[in-house]
Amino acid sequence: MKFYKRNQTKKVNIGGTVIGGGSPIVIQSMANTDTKDWKTTVKQLKQLEEVGCEIVRVSVPDIEAVQSLSKIKKHIKIPLVADIHFDYRIALEAIKQGVDKLRVNPGNIGSKEKVIAVVKEAKKAHIPIRIGVNAGSLKEVHGFADNISKSKALANAAMEHVKILENLDFGDIVVSLKASNIDITVQSYKIFASKRNYPLHLGITEAGSLFNGTVKSCTGLGIMLNYGIGDTLRVSLTANPIEEVKVAYSLLQALHLRSTGIEIISCPTCARCKVDLIKIVNEFEKKVVLIKALKKVKKPIKVALMGCVVNGPGEAKDADFGIAGGKDTGVLFKNGQIIGNVRPDQWVPKLVSMLKNYLS
């Protein structure tokens, strides 16, 4: 297993979930429901919980929406973050409603007195604040043509916001510096990480659709994680937020930074493949998601689904078990040893059965 040397950051406790200080990288997502409709929002948040989301954020655009936060909080098990802009009164009320963290931009909350009021109440309630700066909303960034200057402007803006809180003797700070441009985002995080040790929330903002957004997010996030930067992350997709969590886990597992406990390896198929491997793998992945939701996987396991005997069990010899395709059949192997044959229509049931037995 490869270990990345992670930046040493301070620990921040968010509703019982600790980020920073060498803690496992925490996966976040955000509801795309109307926060005022608290029942629908809770339904989505519970779905996110089931697929492993560890911190969740909701947008709170007005006073009416903030009144739903306590109801939402009572019905979920993971920490709740309130995303607030412009109106400091919403932030104050969110604290009263019992949220676990605020996501604000001190630069658009209002006067110094309003910022002081929010920080004072957050400190009293032991609620961390994430300073989230986005390149798209910063005039300083738009004033430059080159990416390096834009990155510096974004990092400097974050530093200025941090100083506001530091001057108020507030230290439970998390920082994010997001842009839709990968280079600007990566450089901004590198600059900030060299100056402060607050935990960093990673993300490529406005990354796009499920396919393009996944590619773009994983590219940018992978670079930063390889540098040892990042304590928590969100994969931002124009899609069901459940997909964000699934992609995040796959990314971290690929980098050996987190593990869902179950790793599926499969080949891309070629002319040697005589079974519908694409369909089989998709069906098996759906079953695995359900198994992970029902069982806490305590020991890692690798399952291989290969199109032919060239790729398995030979190239999949490090898998705990798997199947390699033949003509209208499949060679079942365990720990690199062939133990039988399985018809294509029985691949998924057989592997699911073996997986359940392994986990029992």
Secondary structure as the mmCIF struct_conf table of DSSP 4:
data_model
#
loop_
_struct_conf.conf_type_id
_struct_conf.id
_struct_conf.beg_label_comp_id
_struct_conf.beg_label_asym_id
_struct_conf.beg_label_seq_id
_struct_conf.end_label_comp_id
_struct_conf.end_label_asym_id
_struct_conf.end_label_seq_id
STRN STRN1 VAL A 12 ILE A 14
TURN_TY1_P TURN_TY1_P1 GLY A 15 GLY A 16
STRN STRN2 THR A 17 ILE A 19
BEND BEND1 GLY A 20 GLY A 20
TURN_TY1_P TURN_TY1_P2 GLY A 21 GLY A 22
HELX_LH_PP_P HELX_LH_PP_P1 SER A 23 ILE A 25
STRN STRN3 VAL A 26 MET A 30
BEND BEND2 THR A 33 THR A 33
TURN_TY1_P TURN_TY1_P3 THR A 35 LYS A 36
BEND BEND3 ASP A 37 ASP A 37
HELX_RH_AL_P HELX_RH_AL_P1 TRP A 38 GLU A 50
TURN_TY1_P TURN_TY1_P4 VAL A 51 GLY A 52
STRN STRN4 ILE A 55 SER A 59
BEND BEND4 ASP A 62 ASP A 62
HELX_RH_AL_P HELX_RH_AL_P2 ILE A 63 VAL A 66
TURN_TY1_P TURN_TY1_P5 GLN A 67 SER A 68
HELX_RH_AL_P HELX_RH_AL_P3 LEU A 69 LYS A 74
TURN_TY1_P TURN_TY1_P6 HIS A 75 HIS A 75
BEND BEND5 LYS A 77 ILE A 78
STRN STRN5 LEU A 80 ASP A 83
BEND BEND6 PHE A 86 PHE A 86
HELX_RH_AL_P HELX_RH_AL_P4 TYR A 88 LYS A 96
TURN_TY1_P TURN_TY1_P7 GLN A 97 GLY A 98
BEND BEND7 ASP A 100 ASP A 100
STRN STRN6 LYS A 101 VAL A 104
HELX_RH_AL_P HELX_RH_AL_P5 PRO A 106 ILE A 109
BEND BEND8 SER A 111 SER A 111
HELX_RH_AL_P HELX_RH_AL_P6 LYS A 112 ALA A 125
TURN_TY1_P TURN_TY1_P8 HIS A 126 HIS A 126
STRN STRN7 ILE A 129 ASN A 134
HELX_RH_3T_P HELX_RH_3T_P1 ALA A 135 SER A 137
HELX_RH_AL_P HELX_RH_AL_P7 LYS A 139 HIS A 142
TURN_TY1_P TURN_TY1_P9 GLY A 143 GLY A 143
BEND BEND9 ALA A 145 ASP A 146
HELX_RH_AL_P HELX_RH_AL_P8 ASN A 147 GLU A 166
TURN_TY1_P TURN_TY1_P10 ASN A 167 ASP A 169
STRN STRN8 ILE A 173 LYS A 178
BEND BEND10 SER A 180 ASN A 181
HELX_RH_AL_P HELX_RH_AL_P9 ILE A 182 ALA A 193
TURN_TY1_P TURN_TY1_P11 SER A 194 LYS A 195
BEND BEND11 TYR A 198 TYR A 198
STRN STRN9 LEU A 200 LEU A 200
STRN STRN10 HIS A 201 LEU A 202
TURN_TY1_P TURN_TY1_P12 THR A 205 GLU A 206
STRN STRN11 SER A 209 SER A 209
HELX_RH_AL_P HELX_RH_AL_P10 LEU A 210 ASN A 226
TURN_TY1_P TURN_TY1_P13 TYR A 227 GLY A 228
BEND BEND12 ASP A 231 ASP A 231
STRN STRN12 THR A 232 ARG A 234
STRN STRN13 THR A 238 THR A 238
BEND BEND13 ALA A 239 ALA A 239
HELX_RH_AL_P HELX_RH_AL_P11 PRO A 241 ALA A 254
TURN_TY1_P TURN_TY1_P14 LEU A 255 HIS A 256
BEND BEND14 LEU A 257 LEU A 257
BEND BEND15 GLY A 261 GLY A 261
STRN STRN14 ILE A 262 SER A 266
TURN_TY1_P TURN_TY1_P15 ALA A 271 ARG A 272
BEND BEND16 VAL A 275 VAL A 275
HELX_RH_AL_P HELX_RH_AL_P12 LEU A 277 LEU A 294
BEND BEND17 LYS A 295 LYS A 295
BEND BEND18 LYS A 299 LYS A 299
STRN STRN15 ILE A 301 MET A 306
BEND BEND19 GLY A 307 CYS A 308
TURN_TY1_P TURN_TY1_P16 VAL A 309 VAL A 309
HELX_RH_PI_P HELX_RH_PI_P1 VAL A 310 GLY A 314
TURN_TY1_P TURN_TY1_P17 GLU A 315 ASP A 318
BEND BEND20 ALA A 319 ASP A 320
STRN STRN16 PHE A 321 GLY A 326
TURN_TY1_P TURN_TY1_P18 LYS A 327 ASP A 328
STRN STRN17 THR A 329 LYS A 334
TURN_TY1_P TURN_TY1_P19 ASN A 335 GLY A 336
STRN STRN18 GLN A 337 ASN A 341
HELX_RH_3T_P HELX_RH_3T_P2 PRO A 344 GLN A 346
HELX_RH_AL_P HELX_RH_AL_P13 TRP A 347 LEU A 359
#
